[in-house]
Amino acid sequence: MILRLITLFIFVQIFATVGNTTDLPKNYKEGIYTQSFKDNLLVAQNDNTDSKFYKSVIILLEHDEKGAIGFAVNKLLGEYPLSSLVNNNDEIKDTDKKKLDKLTLPIFWGGPLDENRIFVLHTNEYVNKSTKIFDSLSVTNDLKILIDISENNGPKDSLILIGISAWSGNQLEGEFERSQWSLAELDLNLIFKDENDKKWKTALKKIFVPL
């Protein structure tokens, strides 16, 4: 499993990608944007949700009239050495390569968009040059964070993810109207601490109806 670690993190490009109507699902329904639901969890309602999001819990990091971006946090792909996430063409010291070889961590599927990219979702106390800070969490996607994690200098809590979940303008609103998702309160323990197979049921208990 050799995957490319992209060192340039530009969310504008992701919004542009999901804005292409040729990539929209067959059951696409455009809704009406009324308010931002960022910094909450999306919980899949599986009678209606697309099969790839079966029992998904997604942290919604951005949400406005232009669209929404987040990561599924409960779709475990397996456990792999951190070195498997580094492209063979990336320049890396032998000593750092050995550190990455020795550390095996869970790797999660973050969503169906940009599945050749590696993202690290983490707590806000860690920052480097590629870090994008959101409200309650941050995202970093460079080689340095993997090396820092291998040296115990990384974030307090983190998830390593492949791919991202994103919606074009009014797409997520349409999915809400089709009852594909519910909203739940953000819970960092759920994201980083809970056993993976319990996250969806825990999130169901935190569902609320927005005013």
C-alpha positions as CSV (number, residue, x, y, z in Angstrom):
1,M,0.0,0.0,0.0
2,I,2.0,3.0,-1.3
3,L,0.0,6.2,-1.3
4,R,1.0,9.7,-2.2
5,L,1.3,12.2,0.6
6,I,0.3,15.6,-0.9
7,T,2.2,18.5,0.7
8,L,0.0,21.3,-0.7
9,F,-3.3,21.6,1.1
10,I,-5.9,23.7,-0.9
11,F,-9.6,23.3,0.0
12,V,-10.5,25.7,-2.8
13,Q,-9.6,23.0,-5.3
14,I,-11.8,20.5,-3.5
15,F,-14.8,22.9,-3.6
16,A,-14.1,23.3,-7.3
17,T,-14.1,19.6,-7.9
18,V,-17.4,18.9,-6.1
19,G,-18.9,21.8,-8.0
20,N,-18.7,19.7,-11.2
21,T,-22.2,18.5,-11.9
22,T,-21.0,15.5,-13.8
23,D,-19.7,14.0,-10.5
24,L,-23.0,14.4,-8.7
25,P,-24.9,11.3,-7.6
26,K,-27.9,10.0,-9.6
27,N,-30.3,10.8,-6.7
28,Y,-29.0,14.4,-6.4
29,K,-31.5,16.8,-5.0
30,E,-30.7,20.5,-4.5
31,G,-31.8,21.9,-1.2
32,I,-31.8,25.3,0.3
33,Y,-29.0,26.6,2.5
34,T,-30.2,28.2,5.7
35,Q,-27.4,28.0,8.2
36,S,-23.9,26.4,8.7
37,F,-23.7,23.1,10.5
38,K,-19.9,23.0,10.6
39,D,-18.2,21.7,13.8
40,N,-20.9,19.1,14.2
41,L,-21.2,15.4,13.2
42,L,-23.1,14.0,10.3
43,V,-24.7,10.6,11.1
44,A,-25.8,8.4,8.3
45,Q,-29.4,7.3,8.2
46,N,-28.9,4.1,6.4
47,D,-32.3,3.6,4.8
48,N,-31.6,6.5,2.5
49,T,-27.9,7.2,2.5
50,D,-25.6,6.2,-0.3
51,S,-24.1,2.7,0.4
52,K,-20.6,4.0,0.5
53,F,-21.6,6.0,3.6
54,Y,-23.2,3.0,5.3
55,K,-23.2,3.8,9.1
56,S,-20.8,6.7,8.5
57,V,-20.0,9.3,11.1
58,I,-18.5,12.4,9.5
59,I,-17.0,15.5,11.2
60,L,-18.2,18.5,9.2
61,L,-15.3,21.0,9.1
62,E,-16.6,23.5,6.6
63,H,-20.2,24.3,5.5
64,D,-21.6,27.4,3.8
65,E,-23.4,28.4,0.6
66,K,-20.5,27.1,-1.5
67,G,-20.7,23.5,-0.1
68,A,-19.3,21.4,2.7
69,I,-16.2,19.5,3.6
70,G,-15.5,16.8,6.2
71,F,-14.1,13.4,7.0
72,A,-15.6,10.1,7.9
73,V,-14.1,9.1,11.2
74,N,-15.3,5.5,11.6
75,K,-14.3,3.7,8.4
76,L,-11.2,1.7,9.3
77,L,-9.2,0.4,6.4
78,G,-6.6,-1.5,8.5
79,E,-3.4,-1.0,10.3
80,Y,-0.2,-0.1,8.3
81,P,3.3,1.2,8.9
82,L,3.5,4.9,8.4
83,S,6.2,4.3,5.8
84,S,3.5,2.8,3.5
85,L,1.9,6.3,3.2
86,V,5.0,7.9,1.7
87,N,5.6,8.0,-2.0
88,N,8.9,6.4,-3.2
89,N,9.8,9.7,-4.9
90,D,9.5,11.7,-1.6
91,E,12.8,12.8,-0.2
92,I,13.2,11.3,3.3
93,K,16.2,10.6,5.5
94,D,17.1,6.9,6.2
95,T,16.7,7.5,9.9
96,D,13.2,9.0,9.4
97,K,12.3,6.1,7.1
98,K,13.2,3.6,9.8
99,K,11.1,5.4,12.3
100,L,8.1,5.3,10.0
101,D,8.8,1.6,9.3
102,K,8.6,0.8,13.0
103,L,5.3,2.5,13.8
104,T,2.0,0.9,12.6
105,L,-1.2,2.8,13.1
106,P,-4.9,2.5,12.0
107,I,-5.6,4.1,8.7
108,F,-9.2,5.3,7.9
109,W,-11.2,6.1,4.8
110,G,-12.1,9.7,5.0
111,G,-14.4,9.9,2.0
112,P,-14.7,9.2,-1.8
113,L,-13.0,12.4,-3.0
114,D,-9.2,12.6,-3.5
115,E,-8.6,9.1,-2.4
116,N,-4.9,9.4,-3.4
117,R,-4.4,12.0,-0.6
118,I,-3.4,11.4,3.0
119,F,-4.8,13.8,5.6
120,V,-4.2,13.8,9.4
121,L,-7.2,15.1,11.4
122,H,-5.9,16.2,14.8
123,T,-6.3,18.4,17.9
124,N,-5.4,22.0,17.6
125,E,-2.3,22.2,19.8
126,Y,-0.2,20.9,16.9
127,V,0.6,23.2,14.1
128,N,3.1,23.1,11.2
129,K,3.3,24.9,7.9
130,S,0.7,22.9,6.1
131,T,-1.8,22.8,9.0
132,K,-5.3,24.1,8.3
133,I,-7.0,25.2,11.6
134,F,-10.8,24.8,11.8
135,D,-13.0,25.4,14.9
136,S,-12.4,22.4,17.1
137,L,-9.9,20.5,15.0
138,S,-7.1,20.9,12.5
139,V,-6.0,19.0,9.4
140,T,-2.3,18.6,8.3
141,N,-1.1,16.7,5.2
142,D,2.6,16.7,4.9
143,L,5.5,14.3,5.7
144,K,6.6,16.3,8.7
145,I,3.5,15.3,10.8
146,L,4.1,11.6,10.1
147,I,7.7,12.0,11.3
148,D,6.6,14.0,14.3
149,I,4.0,11.3,15.2
150,S,6.7,8.6,14.9
151,E,8.9,10.6,17.3
152,N,6.0,11.2,19.8
153,N,6.1,14.9,18.9
154,G,2.8,14.9,17.0
155,P,-0.7,15.9,18.0
156,K,-2.2,14.8,21.3
157,D,-4.9,13.0,19.4
158,S,-5.1,12.2,15.6
159,L,-6.6,10.1,12.9
160,I,-4.8,9.3,9.6
161,L,-7.3,9.4,6.7
162,I,-7.3,8.6,3.0
163,G,-9.7,10.8,1.0
164,I,-12.2,13.4,2.0
165,S,-16.0,13.9,2.0
166,A,-17.3,17.0,0.2
167,W,-20.5,18.4,-1.2
168,S,-21.2,21.1,-3.7
169,G,-23.4,24.1,-3.0
170,N,-26.9,23.0,-1.7
171,Q,-26.1,19.3,-2.2
172,L,-25.8,18.5,1.5
173,E,-29.0,20.5,2.1
174,G,-30.8,18.3,-0.5
175,E,-29.5,15.1,1.3
176,F,-30.9,16.5,4.6
177,E,-34.3,17.0,2.9
178,R,-34.1,13.4,1.8
179,S,-33.4,12.3,5.4
180,Q,-30.1,10.9,4.4
181,W,-28.3,12.5,7.4
182,S,-28.9,13.6,10.9
183,L,-26.8,16.1,12.9
184,A,-25.1,15.1,16.2
185,E,-23.0,17.1,18.7
186,L,-19.3,17.1,18.2
187,D,-17.6,14.7,20.6
188,L,-13.8,14.5,20.4
189,N,-13.8,11.4,22.5
190,L,-16.0,9.7,20.0
191,I,-13.6,10.7,17.2
192,F,-10.3,9.8,18.8
193,K,-11.0,7.5,21.8
194,D,-14.1,5.3,21.2
195,E,-13.9,1.9,19.8
196,N,-14.4,2.2,16.1
197,D,-17.4,-0.2,15.8
198,K,-19.2,1.8,18.6
199,K,-18.9,5.3,17.1
200,W,-22.0,5.2,14.9
201,K,-24.3,4.0,17.8
202,T,-22.7,6.6,20.1
203,A,-23.3,9.3,17.6
204,L,-27.0,8.3,17.2
205,K,-27.5,9.1,20.9
206,K,-26.2,12.7,20.3
207,I,-28.5,13.6,17.4
208,F,-30.3,16.9,17.6
209,V,-32.7,18.8,15.5
210,P,-31.4,22.3,14.4
211,L,-33.5,25.3,15.2
